[in-house]
Amino acid sequence: MKIAIIGTGNLGSSIAKGLIKNKSFTSLYLSDKNTAAVSVFSDEDYVTVTHDNELAVKESDILIFALQPRHIDKVLQSVSSSITSYHVVMSVAAGFEISRIESILGKDKNIIRIMPNTAISIGKSMTCLSANNQGQSKIELAKKIFNQLGTTMVIPEEQIQAATVICASGIAFWMRLVRATTQGAIQLGFEAEEAHQLALQTCYGAASLLKESGRHPEAEIDRVTTPSGCTIEGLNEMEHQGLSSSLIKGITASFEKINQIKKS
């Protein structure tokens, strides 16, 4: 597969790292006006770092536009004449709908919105996919690429906004919960490095347990809590302080913000 990533900020660089780690291409072009973040990859086999978006498009079959919403419109217009019906165009731009991409490139192009998260750099992303009518035939190709970099889910485009909040922004939400647990451990007397390790491995274990067992979180919570025990005491106090409510409110606030971006 000949892949180009247009835009190599945090997410674009993370996708590049994942692809390079898994050798998921025959050639990889990394294009950005500022290539400093990915210049380290220039010595990798079959990887080309460039400022020339049009060159990257012409030399590739799969085009991943890892750009912010305020930039993607201009960049798509600048390379539109070089994008053919053989290309597969993928966009990670939050709030930038398929219809807007079609208005620039045409409805005859294979267009897929993708929403990974930064864990893609280590092959652990949750990536959601949604295609236009023309791009439906390329969904399996997209799944093949991103299943090597984590897990994929095909969803209707109207759910992409929500998936962005849960999966992409969600990385930050979970990081904050790990940090809070670390701070709690420090308050209980652990050194910072020890506290971080305890919080991190416990979080990883909880997620792994749910994934491998297939059980509901409450079922696993019931296995830990005992009558009049310390676990239920802590859980109840967290709920009294609004843990679940705060998290849900944060998710919905993030969703409202991304819908504002969509309208702009």
C-alpha positions as CSV (number, residue, x, y, z in Angstrom):
1,M,0.0,0.0,0.0
2,K,1.3,3.4,-0.9
3,I,0.2,5.8,1.8
4,A,0.5,9.5,2.3
5,I,-0.2,11.4,5.6
6,I,-0.9,15.1,4.9
7,G,-0.4,16.9,8.2
8,T,2.0,15.5,10.7
9,G,1.0,17.1,14.0
10,N,0.3,15.0,17.1
11,L,-2.3,12.7,15.5
12,G,-0.6,12.5,12.1
13,S,2.7,11.7,13.7
14,S,1.0,9.0,15.9
15,I,-0.5,7.4,12.8
16,A,3.0,7.5,11.1
17,K,4.6,5.8,14.1
18,G,2.0,3.1,14.1
19,L,2.3,2.4,10.4
20,I,6.1,2.4,10.6
21,K,6.1,0.1,13.6
22,N,3.9,-2.4,11.8
23,K,5.5,-1.9,8.3
24,S,2.0,-1.4,7.0
25,F,3.0,0.1,3.6
26,T,5.1,-0.2,0.5
27,S,5.8,3.5,0.6
28,L,4.9,6.2,3.1
29,Y,4.9,10.0,2.4
30,L,4.8,12.3,5.4
31,S,3.9,15.8,4.2
32,D,3.7,19.0,6.2
33,K,4.9,22.6,5.9
34,N,6.7,21.9,9.2
35,T,8.3,18.5,9.0
36,A,10.4,18.8,12.2
37,A,8.1,16.4,14.1
38,V,8.6,13.6,11.6
39,S,12.1,14.3,10.4
40,V,13.3,11.5,12.6
41,F,11.5,9.1,10.2
42,S,13.4,10.2,7.1
43,D,15.9,7.5,7.6
44,E,13.3,4.8,7.7
45,D,13.0,2.5,4.6
46,Y,10.4,3.6,2.1
47,V,9.5,6.7,4.0
48,T,9.7,10.1,2.4
49,V,9.4,13.4,4.4
50,T,8.3,16.3,2.3
51,H,6.8,19.8,2.2
52,D,5.1,19.0,-1.1
53,N,1.5,17.9,-0.6
54,E,0.9,17.4,-4.3
55,L,3.9,15.2,-4.6
56,A,2.7,13.1,-1.7
57,V,-0.7,12.7,-3.3
58,K,0.6,11.8,-6.8
59,E,2.9,9.2,-5.3
60,S,0.3,7.5,-3.1
61,D,-3.0,5.6,-3.3
62,I,-4.2,6.1,0.2
63,L,-4.4,9.7,1.5
64,I,-4.8,10.4,5.2
65,F,-5.5,14.0,5.8
66,A,-4.6,14.5,9.5
67,L,-5.4,18.1,9.6
68,Q,-7.3,20.5,11.9
69,P,-10.7,21.5,10.6
70,R,-9.6,25.1,9.9
71,H,-6.8,23.9,7.6
72,I,-8.3,20.9,5.7
73,D,-10.5,23.0,3.4
74,K,-7.6,24.9,1.9
75,V,-5.3,21.9,1.7
76,L,-8.0,19.8,-0.1
77,Q,-8.6,22.5,-2.6
78,S,-4.8,22.9,-3.3
79,V,-4.5,19.2,-4.2
80,S,-8.0,18.4,-5.6
81,S,-6.8,18.4,-9.2
82,S,-4.4,15.6,-8.4
83,I,-6.9,13.3,-6.6
84,T,-8.4,10.7,-8.8
85,S,-11.2,8.1,-8.5
86,Y,-8.5,5.6,-7.7
87,H,-7.4,7.3,-4.5
88,V,-8.8,6.5,-1.1
89,V,-9.2,9.8,0.8
90,M,-9.3,9.6,4.6
91,S,-9.9,12.5,6.9
92,V,-9.5,12.8,10.7
93,A,-10.7,16.5,10.8
94,A,-13.2,16.8,13.6
95,G,-16.5,18.3,12.5
96,F,-15.6,18.3,8.8
97,E,-18.4,16.3,7.2
98,I,-18.1,14.0,4.2
99,S,-20.4,16.3,2.2
100,R,-18.0,19.1,2.6
101,I,-15.2,16.9,1.3
102,E,-17.4,15.9,-1.6
103,S,-18.1,19.5,-2.4
104,I,-14.4,20.0,-3.0
105,L,-13.3,16.6,-4.5
106,G,-16.6,15.3,-6.0
107,K,-19.0,12.6,-5.0
108,D,-17.2,10.1,-7.3
109,K,-14.2,10.0,-4.9
110,N,-13.7,7.3,-2.2
111,I,-14.0,9.3,1.0
112,I,-13.7,7.8,4.5
113,R,-13.9,9.7,7.8
114,I,-11.6,8.1,10.4
115,M,-11.4,8.9,14.0
116,P,-8.5,7.2,15.8
117,N,-6.8,8.3,19.0
118,T,-3.1,8.9,19.8
119,A,-2.8,5.3,21.1
120,I,-2.5,4.4,17.4
121,S,1.2,5.1,17.8
122,I,1.5,1.9,19.9
123,G,-1.1,-0.1,18.0
124,K,-3.8,0.3,20.7
125,S,-6.2,2.8,19.0
126,M,-10.0,2.6,18.9
127,T,-10.6,3.9,15.4
128,C,-14.1,4.6,14.1
129,L,-14.8,4.6,10.3
130,S,-17.6,6.1,8.1
131,A,-17.6,6.3,4.3
132,N,-19.5,8.0,1.6
133,N,-21.5,5.9,-1.0
134,Q,-18.5,5.7,-3.3
135,G,-16.1,4.8,-0.5
136,Q,-18.2,1.9,0.9
137,S,-16.2,-0.6,-1.2
138,K,-13.0,0.7,0.5
139,I,-14.1,0.2,4.1
140,E,-12.6,-3.3,4.3
141,L,-9.3,-1.8,3.1
142,A,-9.5,0.9,5.8
143,K,-10.3,-1.8,8.5
144,K,-7.3,-3.8,7.3
145,I,-5.0,-0.8,7.8
146,F,-6.3,0.3,11.2
147,N,-6.9,-3.1,12.7
148,Q,-3.1,-3.4,12.6
149,L,-3.0,-0.3,14.7
150,G,-5.7,-1.3,17.3
151,T,-9.4,-2.0,16.9
152,T,-11.9,-0.6,14.4
153,M,-15.7,0.0,14.4
154,V,-17.7,1.1,11.3
155,I,-20.4,3.6,12.4
156,P,-22.9,6.0,10.7
157,E,-21.4,9.4,10.0
158,E,-23.8,11.1,12.3
159,Q,-22.1,9.2,15.2
160,I,-18.6,10.3,14.3
161,Q,-18.9,13.4,16.5
162,A,-19.8,11.4,19.5
163,A,-17.0,8.9,18.7
164,T,-14.5,11.7,18.6
165,V,-15.4,12.6,22.2
166,I,-15.4,9.1,23.5
167,C,-12.3,7.8,21.7
168,A,-10.1,10.7,20.8
169,S,-10.9,13.1,23.6
170,G,-11.4,10.1,25.8
171,I,-7.7,9.4,25.9
172,A,-7.3,12.7,27.8
173,F,-10.2,11.9,30.1
174,W,-8.7,8.6,31.1
175,M,-5.2,10.1,31.5
176,R,-6.8,12.6,34.0
177,L,-8.3,9.7,36.0
178,V,-5.0,8.0,36.1
179,R,-3.3,11.2,37.3
180,A,-5.9,11.6,40.0
181,T,-5.4,8.1,41.2
182,T,-1.6,8.7,41.2
183,Q,-2.1,11.9,43.4
184,G,-4.3,9.9,45.8
185,A,-1.6,7.3,46.1
186,I,1.0,10.0,46.8
187,Q,-1.2,11.4,49.6
188,L,-1.3,7.9,51.1
189,G,2.4,7.8,51.3
190,F,3.8,6.4,48.1
191,E,6.7,8.0,46.2
192,A,5.6,9.6,42.9
193,E,7.1,6.9,40.7
194,E,5.6,4.1,42.8
195,A,2.2,5.9,42.8
196,H,2.3,6.2,39.0
197,Q,3.1,2.6,38.5
198,L,0.4,1.4,40.9
199,A,-2.2,3.6,39.2
200,L,-1.1,2.7,35.6
201,Q,-1.0,-1.0,36.1
202,T,-4.3,-1.1,37.9
203,C,-6.0,0.9,35.1
204,Y,-4.5,-1.4,32.5
205,G,-5.6,-4.4,34.5
206,A,-9.2,-3.1,34.8
207,A,-9.5,-2.4,31.1
208,S,-7.9,-5.8,30.2
209,L,-10.2,-7.6,32.6
210,L,-13.3,-6.1,31.1
211,K,-12.1,-6.8,27.5
212,E,-11.2,-10.4,28.1
213,S,-14.1,-11.4,30.4
214,G,-16.8,-9.5,28.4
215,R,-18.5,-8.7,31.7
216,H,-20.2,-5.4,32.6
217,P,-18.2,-3.1,34.8
218,E,-20.7,-3.4,37.6
219,A,-20.3,-7.2,37.6
220,E,-16.6,-6.8,38.1
221,I,-17.2,-4.1,40.8
222,D,-19.4,-6.6,42.7
223,R,-16.5,-9.0,42.7
224,V,-14.4,-6.4,44.6
225,T,-16.8,-4.9,47.0
226,T,-17.7,-6.6,50.3
227,P,-20.4,-5.6,52.8
228,S,-19.2,-2.7,55.0
229,G,-15.8,-2.8,53.2
230,C,-13.4,-0.1,52.2
231,T,-14.1,-0.4,48.4
232,I,-17.8,0.4,48.7
233,E,-17.0,3.1,51.2
234,G,-14.7,4.7,48.6
235,L,-17.1,4.2,45.7
236,N,-20.0,5.8,47.6
237,E,-17.9,8.8,48.6
238,M,-16.8,9.3,45.0
239,E,-20.4,9.2,43.8
240,H,-21.5,11.6,46.6
241,Q,-18.8,14.0,45.2
242,G,-20.1,13.6,41.7
243,L,-17.6,11.3,40.0
244,S,-19.9,9.7,37.4
245,S,-21.9,12.9,37.0
246,S,-18.8,15.0,36.4
247,L,-17.5,12.6,33.8
248,I,-20.8,12.4,32.0
249,K,-21.0,16.3,32.1
250,G,-17.5,16.5,30.7
251,I,-18.3,14.2,27.9
252,T,-21.5,16.1,27.0
253,A,-19.7,19.4,27.2
254,S,-17.0,18.1,24.8
255,F,-19.7,16.9,22.5
256,E,-21.4,20.3,22.5
257,K,-18.1,22.0,21.7
258,I,-17.4,19.7,18.7
259,N,-20.9,20.4,17.3
260,Q,-20.0,24.1,17.5
261,I,-16.9,23.4,15.4
262,K,-19.0,21.5,12.9
263,K,-21.2,24.6,12.4
264,S,-18.3,26.9,11.9
